[in-house]
Amino acid sequence: MTAIIEDRFASGAQVSMGMDRDAGELFVFHCPAGQGCIVSKWPLDSYHMPIAMAHYEQCCELERPT
């Protein structure tokens, strides 16, 4: 698995994106503080990359202080 991007928050939460080239898969890991991780998966292609990036940003928005 190759890490693409990762954000850590003061709350202890973490959001990261990674890819597995061999399997042709793209992952977003949303790990709220003190909880397990929620993993979302898409095929690794140009169609799904913007969808995964939008999901990544949504996960980050959930963790940012209001």
N, C-alpha and C positions, 0 to 999 in steps of 0.2 A: 504494500500500500504506500502510495506516495502522497504526502501532505501537500495541499495546494495553498490553503489559507487557514488561519486560526485567529480567533478573538477570545481573549480572557477578560472577565469582568470583575469588578471589585467585590461583587457578591459571592464570587467563587465559581460562578457559572462559566461554561466554555462552549463555544460553537466552532466547529471546524469542518473543512471540506477536504476530501481525499479521493484518490482514484486508484483503481486497480487495472492497469493496462492489460495484463494477461487475461483477466476475466471480462474486460470491456465494461467496467462498472464505475459509477460516480456515486459518492456517498456524502451526506451531510449528517454530522453528529451534533445533536443539541443536548447538552448536559447541564440542566439546571442545578444550582447549588444544592447539595445534600440529597440529590435524587439520582436515579439511574439515567443512562443516556437514551435518547430517542434517535433511532437511525433511520434515515430515508435514503432510498437507493433509486438510481436511474441508469439507463444505458449510457455509456460513454460515447456521445456523438454530438454533433453541432446543434441538433434540434433540442436536445435535453439540457445542454449546458446553461442556457439562459434561464430555464425553468429552475434548475438546481441553484443558480446564483440568486434568483428571486427568493427562493425558499430560505437560503442562507441568510439573506438580509432580513427576512421576516423573523427568523429565530433570534438574530441579533437585536432587533427592535424590541422583542419581548423581554430581553435582559437589560436593556438600557434604562437607567433611572428616568422617571418622568418629571 
